[in-house]
Amino acid sequence: MDERMSSGARSRRPAPLPARGVLAARVLLAVAAFVVALLLTTACDAPGGTATDGRAPAPAPPAPSPYGVVFLGPGDCSSRGPVIREVFCRSEKAAATVLARHLGTPSSGPPCPDATDFVLHVSETGTGARSRLTTGYACMRNLEPPHPGDPGQGGGPLTVVGDCVTASRAGEVTETACADAAGRAPRYRVESAVRRRAQCPDDTDLFVSLRGEKPVGCARRSTGW
């Protein structure tokens, strides 16, 4: 057979080639699809990976600690009992609040406020210690009466103006409640505090050692308060 076609036979036309711009666009789309698929595969296969929707709101910051940075810092509250714990001040377990917090010991450190009912010796140790203020003392006041640190109540760690004391032959004094009629006599009431003994009134019967800027208490003998 003659492989040549006759002039009357219909010849086959070759398929038209795509335009150059269309071909380039298809190539770019194919590359983009491959990159997206590769990224999704990597994200799914990554160990411990997480996906975050960028349209979602940012996660809220962690809630602040319920307590201060310092264990039993000023304004914090404590429980009452053999083991003192820091608790929310609105908790039913809250018994006292911190008026001041100092390093060292009460005898060598700054004095507690006059309203202090009792002093806690604090020692924070271990991996959970939250600050360098690990050893010291906290000046505490009861959230509810009684307040032994108030003047004349016969308690508290400090002797302040308005307190009553009894004196011994050894030159020591013991604080007692001014309203305690059964207390040991003689009793003396601290009427004022001064810097030096010479500044006490002439009718002073007893000098009492206090703490603070005015370390001398001027006391008069009680005839029954």
GROMACS elastic network, one bead per residue, 0.5 to 0.9 nm:
[ bonds ]
;  ai    aj funct       b0    kb
    1     4     6  0.86344   500
    2     5     6  0.75187   500
    5     8     6  0.79314   500
    5     9     6  0.61576   500
    5    10     6  0.85204   500
    5    11     6  0.79582   500
    6     9     6  0.54272   500
    6    10     6  0.87894   500
    7    10     6  0.82198   500
   13    16     6  0.86440   500
   14    17     6  0.88294   500
   17    20     6  0.86950   500
   18    21     6  0.83126   500
   18    22     6  0.65350   500
   18    23     6  0.63790   500
   19    22     6  0.54133   500
   19    23     6  0.63727   500
   19    24     6  0.88734   500
   20    23     6  0.52380   500
   20    24     6  0.63740   500
   20    25     6  0.88813   500
   21    24     6  0.52140   500
   21    25     6  0.63752   500
   21    26     6  0.88245   500
   22    25     6  0.51970   500
   22    26     6  0.63546   500
   22    27     6  0.87672   500
   23    26     6  0.52362   500
   23    27     6  0.63520   500
   23    28     6  0.88551   500
   24    27     6  0.51194   500
   24    28     6  0.63508   500
   24    29     6  0.87605   500
   25    28     6  0.51663   500
   25    29     6  0.62473   500
   25    30     6  0.86536   500
   26    29     6  0.51488   500
   26    30     6  0.61968   500
   26    31     6  0.87061   500
   27    30     6  0.51647   500
   27    31     6  0.62984   500
   27    32     6  0.87116   500
   28    31     6  0.51346   500
   28    32     6  0.61578   500
   28    33     6  0.86088   500
   29    32     6  0.51260   500
   29    33     6  0.61492   500
   29    34     6  0.86285   500
   30    33     6  0.52039   500
   30    34     6  0.62914   500
   30    35     6  0.88275   500
   31    34     6  0.51202   500
   31    35     6  0.63087   500
   31    36     6  0.87852   500
   32    35     6  0.51621   500
   32    36     6  0.62821   500
   32    37     6  0.86194   500
   33    36     6  0.52637   500
   33    37     6  0.61916   500
   33    38     6  0.86204   500
   34    37     6  0.51461   500
   34    38     6  0.61374   500
   34    39     6  0.87299   500
   35    38     6  0.50365   500
   35    39     6  0.62267   500
   35    40     6  0.86748   500
   36    39     6  0.51728   500
   36    40     6  0.62161   500
   36    41     6  0.85803   500
   37    40     6  0.52275   500
   37    41     6  0.61492   500
   37    42     6  0.86567   500
   38    41     6  0.51517   500
   38    42     6  0.61980   500
   38    43     6  0.86989   500
   39    42     6  0.51162   500
   39    43     6  0.61725   500
   39    44     6  0.86194   500
   40    43     6  0.51878   500
   40    44     6  0.61898   500
   40    45     6  0.85942   500
   41    44     6  0.52608   500
   41    45     6  0.61211   500
   41    46     6  0.85686   500
   42    45     6  0.52132   500
   42    46     6  0.59720   500
   43    46     6  0.53824   500
   43    47     6  0.87115   500
   43    49     6  0.67430   500
   43    50     6  0.79053   500
   43    51     6  0.78171   500
   44    47     6  0.81745   500
   44    49     6  0.74756   500
   44    50     6  0.86253   500
   44    51     6  0.89723   500
   45    48     6  0.89295   500
   45    49     6  0.81553   500
   46    49     6  0.54941   500
   46    50     6  0.87849   500
   52    55     6  0.86353   500
   52    56     6  0.78640   500
   53    56     6  0.54718   500
   53    57     6  0.86989   500
   54    57     6  0.78268   500
   54    58     6  0.85828   500
   55    58     6  0.88957   500
   56    59     6  0.86667   500
   57    60     6  0.86099   500
   58    61     6  0.88974   500
   59    62     6  0.89089   500
   60    63     6  0.84325   500
   61    64     6  0.87186   500
   62    65     6  0.88775   500
   63    66     6  0.85529   500
   64    67     6  0.83733   500
   65    68     6  0.70356   500
   65    69     6  0.82684   500
   66    87     6  0.86171   500
   66    88     6  0.72789   500
   67    70     6  0.80084   500
   67    71     6  0.76938   500
   67    72     6  0.82090   500
   67    73     6  0.85930   500
   67    76     6  0.71323   500
   67    86     6  0.78096   500
   67    87     6  0.78928   500
   67    88     6  0.76099   500
   68    71     6  0.66995   500
   68    72     6  0.75327   500
   68    73     6  0.64334   500
   68    74     6  0.86435   500
   68    75     6  0.88477   500
   68    76     6  0.73073   500
   69    72     6  0.88429   500
   69    73     6  0.76507   500
   69   130     6  0.60616   500
   69   131     6  0.64868   500
   70    73     6  0.51043   500
   70    74     6  0.86366   500
   70   129     6  0.87565   500
   70   130     6  0.62810   500
   70   131     6  0.57074   500
   70   132     6  0.82290   500
   70   133     6  0.66652   500
   70   134     6  0.82996   500
   71    76     6  0.83144   500
   71    86     6  0.73231   500
   71   122     6  0.85031   500
   71   124     6  0.74101   500
   71   129     6  0.80823   500
   71   130     6  0.70109   500
   71   131     6  0.76836   500
   71   133     6  0.79760   500
   71   134     6  0.79551   500
   72    75     6  0.79589   500
   72    76     6  0.54593   500
   72    77     6  0.68627   500
   72    78     6  0.72855   500
   72    85     6  0.85589   500
   72    86     6  0.62248   500
   72    97     6  0.85803   500
   72    98     6  0.67085   500
   72   101     6  0.75881   500
   72   122     6  0.83395   500
   72   138     6  0.71476   500
   73    76     6  0.55766   500
   73    77     6  0.85418   500
   73    98     6  0.65430   500
   73    99     6  0.84749   500
   73   100     6  0.72511   500
   73   101     6  0.59480   500
   73   138     6  0.77300   500
   74    77     6  0.86299   500
   74    97     6  0.78317   500
   74    99     6  0.55293   500
   74   100     6  0.51850   500
   74   101     6  0.61168   500
   74   138     6  0.82494   500
   74   139     6  0.87840   500
   75    89     6  0.86700   500
   75    97     6  0.60858   500
   75    98     6  0.52313   500
   75    99     6  0.64325   500
   75   100     6  0.80528   500
   76    86     6  0.72015   500
   76    87     6  0.76922   500
   76    88     6  0.75588   500
   76    89     6  0.68232   500
   76    96     6  0.85764   500
   76    97     6  0.56986   500
   76    98     6  0.55746   500
   76    99     6  0.85448   500
   77    85     6  0.85095   500
   77    86     6  0.58472   500
   77    87     6  0.57134   500
   77    88     6  0.63212   500
   77    89     6  0.51442   500
   77    90     6  0.88394   500
   77    94     6  0.59759   500
   77    95     6  0.71050   500
   77    96     6  0.55586   500
   77    98     6  0.61736   500
   77   140     6  0.87616   500
   77   143     6  0.88757   500
   78    84     6  0.63860   500
   78    85     6  0.54699   500
   78    87     6  0.54435   500
   78    88     6  0.79137   500
   78    89     6  0.77171   500
   78    93     6  0.78867   500
   78    94     6  0.55069   500
   78    95     6  0.60120   500
   78    96     6  0.55239   500
   78    97     6  0.63298   500
   78    98     6  0.79128   500
   78   140     6  0.88215   500
   79    83     6  0.82147   500
   79    84     6  0.55600   500
   79    85     6  0.54106   500
   79    86     6  0.64207   500
   79    87     6  0.64422   500
   79    93     6  0.54887   500
   79    95     6  0.51820   500
   79    96     6  0.68848   500
   80    83     6  0.74354   500
   80    84     6  0.58762   500
   80    85     6  0.77844   500
   80    93     6  0.75778   500
   80    94     6  0.74781   500
   80    95     6  0.58453   500
   80    96     6  0.77392   500
   81    84     6  0.60175   500
   81    85     6  0.87700   500
   84   120     6  0.88423   500
   86    89     6  0.88791   500
   86    94     6  0.82535   500
   87    90     6  0.83644   500
   87    91     6  0.67559   500
   87    93     6  0.71013   500
   87    94     6  0.61197   500
   88    91     6  0.51383   500
   88    92     6  0.86188   500
   88    93     6  0.81486   500
   88    94     6  0.66734   500
   89    92     6  0.82407   500
   89    93     6  0.83252   500
   89    94     6  0.55207   500
   89    95     6  0.82494   500
   89    96     6  0.83202   500
   89    97     6  0.76085   500
   90    93     6  0.83074   500
   90    94     6  0.68288   500
   91    94     6  0.53675   500
   91    95     6  0.89543   500
   92    95     6  0.81073   500
   94    97     6  0.80142   500
   94   143     6  0.78081   500
   95   141     6  0.86524   500
   95   142     6  0.60006   500
   95   143     6  0.56952   500
   95   144     6  0.76058   500
   96   140     6  0.61591   500
   96   141     6  0.53294   500
   96   144     6  0.79674   500
   97   139     6  0.84086   500
   97   140     6  0.55709   500
   97   141     6  0.54966   500
   97   142     6  0.64607   500
   97   143     6  0.64936   500
   98   101     6  0.71744   500
   98   116     6  0.88978   500
   98   138     6  0.62748   500
   98   139     6  0.57491   500
   98   141     6  0.65769   500
   99   112     6  0.79643   500
   99   113     6  0.71802   500
   99   115     6  0.83670   500
   99   116     6  0.72438   500
   99   138     6  0.74555   500
   99   139     6  0.54334   500
   99   140     6  0.57084   500
   99   141     6  0.67951   500
  100   112     6  0.67365   500
  100   113     6  0.74411   500
  100   137     6  0.85304   500
  100   138     6  0.58830   500
  100   139     6  0.51665   500
  100   140     6  0.75073   500
  101   112     6  0.84730   500
  101   136     6  0.74059   500
  101   137     6  0.59577   500
  101   139     6  0.62712   500
  102   105     6  0.80179   500
  102   106     6  0.83871   500
  102   109     6  0.68464   500
  102   110     6  0.69640   500
  102   111     6  0.89443   500
  102   112     6  0.87891   500
  102   133     6  0.83056   500
  102   135     6  0.86109   500
  102   136     6  0.56137   500
  102   137     6  0.56037   500
  102   138     6  0.65287   500
  102   139     6  0.83990   500
  103   106     6  0.87284   500
  103   109     6  0.66794   500
  103   110     6  0.85349   500
  103   133     6  0.68694   500
  103   134     6  0.81574   500
  103   135     6  0.61804   500
  103   137     6  0.64485   500
  103   138     6  0.89267   500
  104   107     6  0.84303   500
  104   108     6  0.66537   500
  104   109     6  0.56103   500
  104   110     6  0.88362   500
  104   135     6  0.66946   500
  104   137     6  0.70311   500
  105   108     6  0.53980   500
  105   109     6  0.55025   500
  105   110     6  0.86506   500
  105   121     6  0.77995   500
  105   135     6  0.86950   500
  105   136     6  0.59812   500
  105   137     6  0.63999   500
  106   109     6  0.52683   500
  106   110     6  0.70348   500
  106   111     6  0.67636   500
  106   112     6  0.79032   500
  106   119     6  0.81811   500
  106   121     6  0.86243   500
  106   136     6  0.82414   500
  106   137     6  0.68177   500
  107   110     6  0.82339   500
  107   111     6  0.81233   500
  108   111     6  0.85724   500
  109   112     6  0.89763   500
  109   136     6  0.87606   500
  109   137     6  0.89051   500
  110   212     6  0.81533   500
  111   114     6  0.86538   500
  111   139     6  0.89204   500
  111   158     6  0.86727   500
  111   211     6  0.64915   500
  111   212     6  0.63776   500
  112   115     6  0.81529   500
  112   116     6  0.64771   500
  112   119     6  0.83310   500
  112   138     6  0.83029   500
  112   139     6  0.57025   500
  112   140     6  0.87825   500
  112   157     6  0.85033   500
  112   158     6  0.79189   500
  112   211     6  0.89983   500
  112   212     6  0.89980   500
  113   116     6  0.56794   500
  113   139     6  0.73666   500
  113   158     6  0.87064   500
  114   117     6  0.85895   500
  114   149     6  0.71216   500
  114   150     6  0.76018   500
  114   151     6  0.86620   500
  114   158     6  0.69334   500
  114   159     6  0.82929   500
  114   160     6  0.67482   500
  115   139     6  0.89640   500
  115   140     6  0.85385   500
  115   141     6  0.69110   500
  115   147     6  0.81926   500
  115   148     6  0.88645   500
  115   149     6  0.55536   500
  115   150     6  0.59302   500
  115   151     6  0.85585   500
  115   156     6  0.84941   500
  115   158     6  0.88849   500
  116   119     6  0.74179   500
  116   139     6  0.57760   500
  116   140     6  0.54725   500
  116   141     6  0.51880   500
  116   142     6  0.84610   500
  116   147     6  0.83121   500
  116   148     6  0.83005   500
  116   149     6  0.53484   500
  116   150     6  0.78335   500
  116   156     6  0.65429   500
  116   157     6  0.71338   500
  116   158     6  0.76754   500
  117   139     6  0.76811   500
  117   140     6  0.58880   500
  117   142     6  0.65844   500
  117   146     6  0.89099   500
  117   147     6  0.58478   500
  117   148     6  0.54225   500
  117   150     6  0.74811   500
  117   155     6  0.74510   500
  117   157     6  0.67807   500
  117   158     6  0.85923   500
  118   138     6  0.86303   500
  118   139     6  0.64249   500
  118   140     6  0.54041   500
  118   141     6  0.66709   500
  118   142     6  0.84068   500
  118   148     6  0.81278   500
  118   149     6  0.73163   500
  118   155     6  0.85783   500
  118   156     6  0.54856   500
  118   157     6  0.57780   500
  118   158     6  0.88665   500
  119   137     6  0.66293   500
  119   138     6  0.57290   500
  119   140     6  0.57634   500
  119   141     6  0.87224   500
  119   156     6  0.83710   500
  119   157     6  0.68350   500
  120   136     6  0.85341   500
  120   137     6  0.54027   500
  120   138     6  0.50935   500
  120   139     6  0.66141   500
  120   140     6  0.71246   500
  121   135     6  0.77954   500
  121   136     6  0.60210   500
  121   138     6  0.65399   500
  122   134     6  0.72875   500
  122   135     6  0.55863   500
  122   136     6  0.52623   500
  122   137     6  0.52115   500
  122   138     6  0.69110   500
  123   133     6  0.87332   500
  123   134     6  0.54555   500
  123   136     6  0.65827   500
  123   137     6  0.82999   500
  124   128     6  0.84264   500
  124   129     6  0.58206   500
  124   130     6  0.82759   500
  124   131     6  0.86270   500
  124   132     6  0.89930   500
  124   133     6  0.78968   500
  124   135     6  0.62949   500
  125   128     6  0.72149   500
  125   129     6  0.55172   500
  125   134     6  0.66307   500
  125   135     6  0.85458   500
  126   129     6  0.57144   500
  127   130     6  0.84111   500
  129   132     6  0.78603   500
  129   133     6  0.89054   500
  129   134     6  0.72055   500
  130   133     6  0.83067   500
  130   134     6  0.82663   500
  131   134     6  0.65330   500
  132   135     6  0.84122   500
  133   136     6  0.72774   500
  141   144     6  0.86104   500
  141   147     6  0.73240   500
  141   149     6  0.80237   500
  142   145     6  0.66652   500
  142   146     6  0.74021   500
  142   147     6  0.64588   500
  143   147     6  0.88576   500
  144   147     6  0.75944   500
  145   148     6  0.84300   500
  146   149     6  0.88893   500
  146   153     6  0.88546   500
  147   150     6  0.57465   500
  147   153     6  0.74445   500
  147   155     6  0.82156   500
  147   156     6  0.80083   500
  148   151     6  0.80212   500
  148   152     6  0.83318   500
  148   153     6  0.51980   500
  148   154     6  0.62521   500
  148   156     6  0.50903   500
  148   157     6  0.88567   500
  149   152     6  0.83271   500
  149   153     6  0.67331   500
  149   154     6  0.76290   500
  149   155     6  0.55984   500
  149   157     6  0.69991   500
  149   158     6  0.71568   500
  149   159     6  0.84088   500
  149   160     6  0.87120   500
  150   153     6  0.58216   500
  150   154     6  0.82687   500
  150   155     6  0.79268   500
  150   156     6  0.75779   500
  150   160     6  0.84465   500
  150   162     6  0.86006   500
  150   163     6  0.82323   500
  151   154     6  0.76942   500
  151   155     6  0.87454   500
  151   159     6  0.81670   500
  151   160     6  0.64612   500
  151   161     6  0.66507   500
  151   164     6  0.82936   500
  151   177     6  0.88461   500
  151   178     6  0.88394   500
  152   155     6  0.81677   500
  152   160     6  0.86854   500
  152   161     6  0.85281   500
  152   162     6  0.55045   500
  152   164     6  0.59206   500
  152   175     6  0.87937   500
  152   176     6  0.76111   500
  152   177     6  0.54214   500
  152   178     6  0.51032   500
  152   179     6  0.75974   500
  152   189     6  0.84126   500
  153   156     6  0.82425   500
  153   163     6  0.71185   500
  153   164     6  0.83261   500
  153   175     6  0.89075   500
  153   176     6  0.72610   500
  153   178     6  0.66337   500
  153   179     6  0.78509   500
  154   163     6  0.68705   500
  154   164     6  0.69431   500
  154   165     6  0.81141   500
  154   174     6  0.89981   500
  154   175     6  0.54918   500
  154   178     6  0.68126   500
  154   179     6  0.87823   500
  154   180     6  0.86549   500
  155   158     6  0.80257   500
  155   159     6  0.84892   500
  155   163     6  0.89078   500
  155   175     6  0.66954   500
  155   176     6  0.69365   500
  155   177     6  0.73516   500
  156   159     6  0.76293   500
  156   175     6  0.88595   500
  158   210     6  0.76089   500
  158   211     6  0.78487   500
  159   162     6  0.85294   500
  159   163     6  0.62789   500
  159   164     6  0.84106   500
  159   165     6  0.86224   500
  159   175     6  0.71860   500
  159   190     6  0.85203   500
  159   208     6  0.84927   500
  159   209     6  0.82325   500
  159   210     6  0.62618   500
  159   211     6  0.81893   500
  159   217     6  0.87451   500
  160   163     6  0.57405   500
  160   164     6  0.89753   500
  160   190     6  0.72465   500
  160   192     6  0.86618   500
  160   193     6  0.81785   500
  160   210     6  0.70694   500
  160   211     6  0.86618   500
  160   217     6  0.79079   500
  161   164     6  0.87001   500
  161   189     6  0.79988   500
  161   190     6  0.51365   500
  161   191     6  0.57521   500
  161   192     6  0.56357   500
  161   193     6  0.66526   500
  161   217     6  0.72425   500
  161   218     6  0.86164   500
  161   219     6  0.88407   500
  162   178     6  0.86449   500
  162   189     6  0.63160   500
  162   190     6  0.53838   500
  162   191     6  0.60357   500
  162   192     6  0.79183   500
  163   175     6  0.70856   500
  163   176     6  0.75882   500
  163   177     6  0.74153   500
  163   178     6  0.69295   500
  163   188     6  0.84023   500
  163   189     6  0.57481   500
  163   190     6  0.56872   500
  163   191     6  0.82562   500
  164   174     6  0.84473   500
  164   175     6  0.57935   500
  164   176     6  0.55422   500
  164   177     6  0.62051   500
  164   178     6  0.53362   500
  164   187     6  0.65493   500
  164   188     6  0.54167   500
  164   190     6  0.62891   500
  164   219     6  0.84275   500
  164   222     6  0.83310   500
  165   173     6  0.59439   500
  165   174     6  0.52116   500
  165   176     6  0.53125   500
  165   177     6  0.79522   500
  165   178     6  0.81674   500
  165   186     6  0.86790   500
  165   187     6  0.56087   500
  165   188     6  0.52872   500
  165   189     6  0.63795   500
  165   190     6  0.79230   500
  165   208     6  0.88766   500
  165   219     6  0.87969   500
  166   172     6  0.83677   500
  166   173     6  0.53526   500
  166   174     6  0.52369   500
  166   175     6  0.64191   500
  166   176     6  0.69555   500
  166   183     6  0.83921   500
  166   184     6  0.67383   500
  166   185     6  0.66981   500
  166   186     6  0.61683   500
  166   188     6  0.62099   500
  166   189     6  0.89222   500
  167   170     6  0.82043   500
  167   171     6  0.65710   500
  167   172     6  0.57777   500
  167   174     6  0.65289   500
  167   185     6  0.84357   500
  167   186     6  0.72806   500
  167   187     6  0.72550   500
  167   188     6  0.79909   500
  167   206     6  0.86797   500
  168   171     6  0.55784   500
  168   172     6  0.54481   500
  168   173     6  0.62388   500
  168   174     6  0.82225   500
  169   172     6  0.73033   500
  170   173     6  0.88257   500
  172   208     6  0.89456   500
  173   208     6  0.76826   500
  175   178     6  0.89978   500
  176   179     6  0.86352   500
  176   180     6  0.73797   500
  176   183     6  0.71178   500
  176   184     6  0.86812   500
  176   187     6  0.83078   500
  177   180     6  0.52637   500
  177   181     6  0.87259   500
  177   183     6  0.78708   500
  178   181     6  0.78618   500
  178   183     6  0.85849   500
  178   187     6  0.83763   500
  178   188     6  0.88565   500
  178   189     6  0.77381   500
  178   222     6  0.88407   500
  178   224     6  0.81418   500
  178   225     6  0.58170   500
  179   182     6  0.88466   500
  179   183     6  0.87657   500
  179   224     6  0.81421   500
  179   225     6  0.58583   500
  180   183     6  0.54608   500
  180   225     6  0.82816   500
  181   184     6  0.85389   500
  181   224     6  0.73373   500
  181   225     6  0.80344   500
  182   185     6  0.86452   500
  183   186     6  0.86256   500
  183   187     6  0.79025   500
  184   187     6  0.69809   500
  185   188     6  0.87140   500
  185   222     6  0.87287   500
  186   221     6  0.70092   500
  186   222     6  0.71290   500
  186   223     6  0.85500   500
  187   220     6  0.84761   500
  187   221     6  0.59106   500
  187   222     6  0.52833   500
  187   223     6  0.79665   500
  187   224     6  0.84123   500
  188   205     6  0.79234   500
  188   206     6  0.73349   500
  188   219     6  0.57361   500
  188   220     6  0.52700   500
  188   223     6  0.86823   500
  189   206     6  0.89326   500
  189   218     6  0.82758   500
  189   219     6  0.50415   500
  189   220     6  0.55115   500
  189   221     6  0.64715   500
  189   222     6  0.62232   500
  189   225     6  0.89760   500
  190   193     6  0.77803   500
  190   206     6  0.85062   500
  190   207     6  0.85509   500
  190   208     6  0.76394   500
  190   217     6  0.59157   500
  190   218     6  0.55198   500
  190   220     6  0.66078   500
  191   204     6  0.87848   500
  191   217     6  0.73241   500
  191   218     6  0.57650   500
  191   219     6  0.54068   500
  191   220     6  0.69384   500
  192   200     6  0.77393   500
  192   201     6  0.89048   500
  192   216     6  0.83974   500
  192   217     6  0.58088   500
  192   218     6  0.52820   500
  192   219     6  0.72384   500
  193   196     6  0.89138   500
  193   199     6  0.89878   500
  193   200     6  0.78208   500
  193   208     6  0.89859   500
  193   210     6  0.79509   500
  193   214     6  0.56418   500
  193   215     6  0.68598   500
  193   216     6  0.54754   500
  193   218     6  0.59962   500
  193   219     6  0.89821   500
  194   197     6  0.71279   500
  194   198     6  0.87437   500
  194   199     6  0.62051   500
  194   200     6  0.66542   500
  194   213     6  0.82894   500
  194   215     6  0.65511   500
  194   216     6  0.52798   500
  194   217     6  0.64938   500
  194   218     6  0.75527   500
  195   198     6  0.86548   500
  195   199     6  0.72113   500
  195   200     6  0.89530   500
  195   213     6  0.68898   500
  195   215     6  0.58477   500
  195   216     6  0.59347   500
  195   217     6  0.88163   500
  196   199     6  0.55755   500
  196   200     6  0.74596   500
  196   214     6  0.78034   500
  196   215     6  0.77113   500
  196   216     6  0.62263   500
  197   200     6  0.55112   500
  197   201     6  0.89815   500
  197   207     6  0.73950   500
  197   216     6  0.63777   500
  197   217     6  0.82893   500
  197   218     6  0.78831   500
  198   201     6  0.81226   500
  198   202     6  0.89596   500
  199   202     6  0.88622   500
  199   218     6  0.89129   500
  200   203     6  0.82826   500
  200   204     6  0.65830   500
  200   207     6  0.85935   500
  200   216     6  0.83259   500
  200   217     6  0.80043   500
  200   218     6  0.56745   500
  200   219     6  0.88703   500
  201   204     6  0.56324   500
  201   218     6  0.73838   500
  202   205     6  0.86157   500
  203   219     6  0.87927   500
  203   220     6  0.70893   500
  204   207     6  0.74457   500
  204   218     6  0.57673   500
  204   219     6  0.56204   500
  204   220     6  0.52643   500
  204   221     6  0.81723   500
  205   218     6  0.76253   500
  205   219     6  0.59131   500
  205   221     6  0.61069   500
  206   217     6  0.81185   500
  206   218     6  0.63459   500
  206   219     6  0.50381   500
  206   220     6  0.63543   500
  206   221     6  0.76883   500
  207   216     6  0.65134   500
  207   217     6  0.55780   500
  207   218     6  0.52588   500
  207   219     6  0.61164   500
  207   220     6  0.89388   500
  208   215     6  0.82584   500
  208   216     6  0.58661   500
  208   218     6  0.65148   500
  208   219     6  0.70001   500
  209   215     6  0.58231   500
  209   216     6  0.52049   500
  209   217     6  0.60414   500
  210   214     6  0.71849   500
  210   216     6  0.56041   500
  210   217     6  0.61520   500
  211   214     6  0.68623   500
  211   216     6  0.80224   500
  212   215     6  0.56780   500
  214   217     6  0.78413   500
  219   222     6  0.89277   500
  222   225     6  0.67909   500
